[in-house]
Amino acid sequence: MSKRKRVRQLDLKGNIIAIFGSGIDAERGTGIAAVSISACARGKIERTGDCRWEFVPPKPIKKSSKASERQSFFCQCCGATGSRKHKFLVCEGCLNLVTEKRRKRNE
C-alpha cells in the first residue's frame, strides 16, 4: 500500500490552484520543499510559497458487485456514452476499430 498522500495547492482565498499526487510531485511542480508542503498540510505552518496546502481526503473504497462493475462513462475517442465492461474507456465501436487497426498493422 502506498503512503503517498495527494495534496492540493490553494491560493490565500481558498481557491484550488492545482492537485498533486504527493508532496514530492508538488515539490517538482512548484519548487517548494516537500517538507514545507507537508508541514502546511498538517497545520504546523499557515502557508508556504504564498499559498496554502491541504491533503486531499481519500475516496471511500466500495465493494463492487456484478451490477455495479458496469459503470457509465464517456468514450475517449468519439464522446459516446456507454457502460464500462472492460479496462478501456472507449465504446465498443471504437474498441473494435482500434482492434481491427492493430490486426492490419501486425499482418
N, C-alpha and C positions, 0 to 999 in steps of 0.2 A: 504494500500500500504506500502510495506517495505521500510525503509530508509537505509537499508544495501547497501553499495556500494562495488562491487568486486574490489580487489586490486591485482596488480601483483608485484612480487618481481624481481628486476633486479640486475645483477652484475654491477660493475663500468664501464664495457664496453658497457652496454645496452642490454645484453643477458637476456632473461627471465629465471628465476630460478624456480618460482612457481606462481600459481594464486590461490588466496583465495577468499572465498565467502564474507568476510567482514574483517575489521580491527581486530575485536575480534578473528575471526578464524585465522588470520595471527599471532596474539599475541600468541594464543595457540600453533600454529605450530612452531613458531620461538623463542619465549621467549622475543621478542622485544615489548615494550609497545605500545598499540594500539594508544595512543595519539601521540607518536613519528612517527608511521607509517602514521597516518592521516596528521600530520604536513608536513612530507616529500612529501606525495602525493599531498598536496595543494601547495607545493612550498615554504613553510615557512623555511624549512631547506633543505640542499642539499642531505644529506644521513643520514641513521641511521643503525646501526648494520652492517657496511661495505657493504651496498647495498643501492640501490635507490628504491623508491616505486612510483607507479602511479596508478590512478584509471583506471579501465577497462571501456571504453565507453559502455553505454548500447546499446543493439541491437535495431534497429528500430522495432516497432510493426507494423505488416502487417495485414490488414483486410483480412480474408480468405473468399473465395467463395467456392462453392461446388467443383469446379475443382481443386483448389489449396489445398484442405484438403487432397488429396491423394498424399502424399509426398513419394519420393523414399527413401529406407533405406536398410541396410544390416541386415539380421536376426542374433540375438544374439546367437541362438543355432547352426545353420548349416552354416551361412555365405551367404546364398542365398539372392538375391536381390528381392525386392517386393515393393508394394505400401502400405503406412500406411493408413489403413481404420479404425483402432481401436486404443486404447491407448497402446497396446502392441507392442513391437518392435521385433516380431517374425513373420515368414512367416505362411501362412495358414496351411501348413503341420505340422509344429512344434506346432502351436496353437491347432490343432486337437489332436495331440499326447499328449500334456500336459492335455488337457481337458479329454481325454479318461483315462489317468492315474489317474486323480482326481476322476473320476466316479468309477473306480475299487477300489480305496482306500476307498471311502466312502460307498461301499457296504458291 
